[in-house]
Structures are given as structure tokens and as C-alpha cells.
Amino acid sequence: EVKELTKSYGSLIAVDHVSFEVKDKEIFGLLGPNGAGKTTTIRMICGMLRPTKGTAVVAGFDVSQKPQEVKRRIGLVPDISNLFGELSARVNLEFMGKLYGLDKKTRRERIDQVLELFHLKERQNDPVKYYSKGMHRRLTIAAALIHQPEILVMDEPTSGLDAQAARLVREITIDLNKEGRAILLTTHQIDEADRL
């Protein structure tokens, strides 16, 4: 639940009193043109950026007061990849699993599951820098799911993808929602939001 969320940089107001609520097991689209403040809003919701005013409560936790609790419950798919190009998919996922405190056995199981789910098993040992945009995006989503979060936050999930890769990402998003996850996604494409 977001109430009156605002972010200012001096006299520039990047996000101006935004309020909305994402219900459990809902796909919620945050629409707006490029530069409208969608990514800034996402960063405040995920505890990466402190709001100037307003509140964001995620899974019952106020982001300003309990950012670590919020981060445990959210899987973030950023607009710009957070993966290491020189490393393989498996090593990137191993790193993410360690960040979330997963023990070795759980990490191994989850890595195998997401590699299978996202059709990346055959290329799991290749450096990520050699992946296509679609494969890279799928791996970014896989990394966000490694700790099995309740909520998935996706910033422009199909941006820059060809039609086939974008369709696969949409299908994966719908399947994840059917599993019971709430999904918050940003997009500047109304038809994209409509499809989801």
C-alpha cells in the first residue's frame, strides 16, 4: 500500500503524492511515459531510495522502518540488469542465493528449478555476456525469484525484447501470478499492461 509517496530532488519533484494498493495475488500495472517517475517509485517501494514524503507498506512492513523485512519478501526485476556478464548463469544465481541467505542445499535446489523453469539449463555455464536479450531478461527474472518472494516487482519487463521473447516473459509473469504471487510491473505501453 502506497500513500502520498513523494520524492523530490531540490526543486525537482520526481514523484508527486502517488497512492495505490496492490492486492494479494494481483497483477498491478503502474503506467506512465518514460521519465514519469515509475522507476523512482519502484526504488522507494523496494527500500532502495528514501521517500521525501509519504509511506509504502509492503507485506505489512513499513519500508522506511523495516527495509530488510521488505527486501526479504520482494523479488526485484530491475529495468537495467543487475547480473555480472563475466559470470555464468549458475554463478550469478549462486551469488543471489547467498545474498538472500539460502543454505547450500536450498540454493542448489532453487538454482536447478529456476534454470529449468526459464529454459536456461543448456547454457547455464556460459558467461551471461553472450546471452541474447531474451535469455538475459529470463535470467534476471530467475535471479529475482531465487528466494521465492511473495511479491515480484518488475520494472519495464519486456523493454527492448523482440516479440517472441516479450511473449515468453508475459507468459512467465502470468504463470508466476497463478502460483499466488502479487506482481507489480511498470510499463509505458498500455497494450502491454492490458495483456497482463
Secondary structure as a PSIPRED ss2 file (coil, helix, strand):
# PSIPRED VFORMAT (PSIPRED V4.0)

   1 E C   1.000  0.000  0.000
   2 V E   0.000  0.000  1.000
   3 K E   0.000  0.000  1.000
   4 E E   0.000  0.000  1.000
   5 L E   0.000  0.000  1.000
   6 T E   0.000  0.000  1.000
   7 K E   0.000  0.000  1.000
   8 S E   0.000  0.000  1.000
   9 Y E   0.000  0.000  1.000
  10 G C   1.000  0.000  0.000
  11 S C   1.000  0.000  0.000
  12 L E   0.000  0.000  1.000
  13 I E   0.000  0.000  1.000
  14 A E   0.000  0.000  1.000
  15 V E   0.000  0.000  1.000
  16 D E   0.000  0.000  1.000
  17 H E   0.000  0.000  1.000
  18 V E   0.000  0.000  1.000
  19 S E   0.000  0.000  1.000
  20 F E   0.000  0.000  1.000
  21 E C   1.000  0.000  0.000
  22 V C   1.000  0.000  0.000
  23 K C   1.000  0.000  0.000
  24 D C   1.000  0.000  0.000
  25 K C   1.000  0.000  0.000
  26 E C   1.000  0.000  0.000
  27 I E   0.000  0.000  1.000
  28 F E   0.000  0.000  1.000
  29 G E   0.000  0.000  1.000
  30 L E   0.000  0.000  1.000
  31 L E   0.000  0.000  1.000
  32 G C   1.000  0.000  0.000
  33 P C   1.000  0.000  0.000
  34 N C   1.000  0.000  0.000
  35 G C   1.000  0.000  0.000
  36 A C   1.000  0.000  0.000
  37 G C   1.000  0.000  0.000
  38 K H   0.000  1.000  0.000
  39 T H   0.000  1.000  0.000
  40 T H   0.000  1.000  0.000
  41 T H   0.000  1.000  0.000
  42 I H   0.000  1.000  0.000
  43 R H   0.000  1.000  0.000
  44 M H   0.000  1.000  0.000
  45 I H   0.000  1.000  0.000
  46 C C   1.000  0.000  0.000
  47 G C   1.000  0.000  0.000
  48 M C   1.000  0.000  0.000
  49 L C   1.000  0.000  0.000
  50 R C   1.000  0.000  0.000
  51 P C   1.000  0.000  0.000
  52 T C   1.000  0.000  0.000
  53 K E   0.000  0.000  1.000
  54 G E   0.000  0.000  1.000
  55 T E   0.000  0.000  1.000
  56 A E   0.000  0.000  1.000
  57 V E   0.000  0.000  1.000
  58 V E   0.000  0.000  1.000
  59 A C   1.000  0.000  0.000
  60 G C   1.000  0.000  0.000
  61 F E   0.000  0.000  1.000
  62 D E   0.000  0.000  1.000
  63 V C   1.000  0.000  0.000
  64 S C   1.000  0.000  0.000
  65 Q C   1.000  0.000  0.000
  66 K C   1.000  0.000  0.000
  67 P H   0.000  1.000  0.000
  68 Q H   0.000  1.000  0.000
  69 E H   0.000  1.000  0.000
  70 V H   0.000  1.000  0.000
  71 K H   0.000  1.000  0.000
  72 R H   0.000  1.000  0.000
  73 R H   0.000  1.000  0.000
  74 I E   0.000  0.000  1.000
  75 G E   0.000  0.000  1.000
  76 L E   0.000  0.000  1.000
  77 V E   0.000  0.000  1.000
  78 P C   1.000  0.000  0.000
  79 D C   1.000  0.000  0.000
  80 I C   1.000  0.000  0.000
  81 S C   1.000  0.000  0.000
  82 N C   1.000  0.000  0.000
  83 L C   1.000  0.000  0.000
  84 F C   1.000  0.000  0.000
  85 G C   1.000  0.000  0.000
  86 E C   1.000  0.000  0.000
  87 L C   1.000  0.000  0.000
  88 S E   0.000  0.000  1.000
  89 A H   0.000  1.000  0.000
  90 R H   0.000  1.000  0.000
  91 V H   0.000  1.000  0.000
  92 N H   0.000  1.000  0.000
  93 L H   0.000  1.000  0.000
  94 E H   0.000  1.000  0.000
  95 F H   0.000  1.000  0.000
  96 M H   0.000  1.000  0.000
  97 G H   0.000  1.000  0.000
  98 K H   0.000  1.000  0.000
  99 L H   0.000  1.000  0.000
 100 Y C   1.000  0.000  0.000
 101 G C   1.000  0.000  0.000
 102 L C   1.000  0.000  0.000
 103 D C   1.000  0.000  0.000
 104 K H   0.000  1.000  0.000
 105 K H   0.000  1.000  0.000
 106 T H   0.000  1.000  0.000
 107 R H   0.000  1.000  0.000
 108 R H   0.000  1.000  0.000
 109 E H   0.000  1.000  0.000
 110 R H   0.000  1.000  0.000
 111 I H   0.000  1.000  0.000
 112 D H   0.000  1.000  0.000
 113 Q H   0.000  1.000  0.000
 114 V H   0.000  1.000  0.000
 115 L H   0.000  1.000  0.000
 116 E H   0.000  1.000  0.000
 117 L H   0.000  1.000  0.000
 118 F C   1.000  0.000  0.000
 119 H C   1.000  0.000  0.000
 120 L C   1.000  0.000  0.000
 121 K H   0.000  1.000  0.000
 122 E H   0.000  1.000  0.000
 123 R H   0.000  1.000  0.000
 124 Q C   1.000  0.000  0.000
 125 N C   1.000  0.000  0.000
 126 D C   1.000  0.000  0.000
 127 P E   0.000  0.000  1.000
 128 V H   0.000  1.000  0.000
 129 K H   0.000  1.000  0.000
 130 Y H   0.000  1.000  0.000
 131 Y C   1.000  0.000  0.000
 132 S C   1.000  0.000  0.000
 133 K H   0.000  1.000  0.000
 134 G H   0.000  1.000  0.000
 135 M H   0.000  1.000  0.000
 136 H H   0.000  1.000  0.000
 137 R H   0.000  1.000  0.000
 138 R H   0.000  1.000  0.000
 139 L H   0.000  1.000  0.000
 140 T H   0.000  1.000  0.000
 141 I H   0.000  1.000  0.000
 142 A H   0.000  1.000  0.000
 143 A H   0.000  1.000  0.000
 144 A H   0.000  1.000  0.000
 145 L H   0.000  1.000  0.000
 146 I C   1.000  0.000  0.000
 147 H C   1.000  0.000  0.000
 148 Q C   1.000  0.000  0.000
 149 P C   1.000  0.000  0.000
 150 E C   1.000  0.000  0.000
 151 I E   0.000  0.000  1.000
 152 L E   0.000  0.000  1.000
 153 V E   0.000  0.000  1.000
 154 M E   0.000  0.000  1.000
 155 D E   0.000  0.000  1.000
 156 E C   1.000  0.000  0.000
 157 P C   1.000  0.000  0.000
 158 T C   1.000  0.000  0.000
 159 S C   1.000  0.000  0.000
 160 G C   1.000  0.000  0.000
 161 L C   1.000  0.000  0.000
 162 D C   1.000  0.000  0.000
 163 A H   0.000  1.000  0.000
 164 Q H   0.000  1.000  0.000
 165 A H   0.000  1.000  0.000
 166 A H   0.000  1.000  0.000
 167 R H   0.000  1.000  0.000
 168 L H   0.000  1.000  0.000
 169 V H   0.000  1.000  0.000
 170 R H   0.000  1.000  0.000
 171 E H   0.000  1.000  0.000
 172 I H   0.000  1.000  0.000
 173 T H   0.000  1.000  0.000
 174 I H   0.000  1.000  0.000
 175 D H   0.000  1.000  0.000
 176 L H   0.000  1.000  0.000
 177 N H   0.000  1.000  0.000
 178 K H   0.000  1.000  0.000
 179 E C   1.000  0.000  0.000
 180 G C   1.000  0.000  0.000
 181 R C   1.000  0.000  0.000
 182 A E   0.000  0.000  1.000
 183 I E   0.000  0.000  1.000
 184 L E   0.000  0.000  1.000
 185 L E   0.000  0.000  1.000
 186 T E   0.000  0.000  1.000
 187 T E   0.000  0.000  1.000
 188 H C   1.000  0.000  0.000
 189 Q C   1.000  0.000  0.000
 190 I H   0.000  1.000  0.000
 191 D H   0.000  1.000  0.000
 192 E H   0.000  1.000  0.000
 193 A H   0.000  1.000  0.000
 194 D H   0.000  1.000  0.000
 195 R H   0.000  1.000  0.000
 196 L C   1.000  0.000  0.000
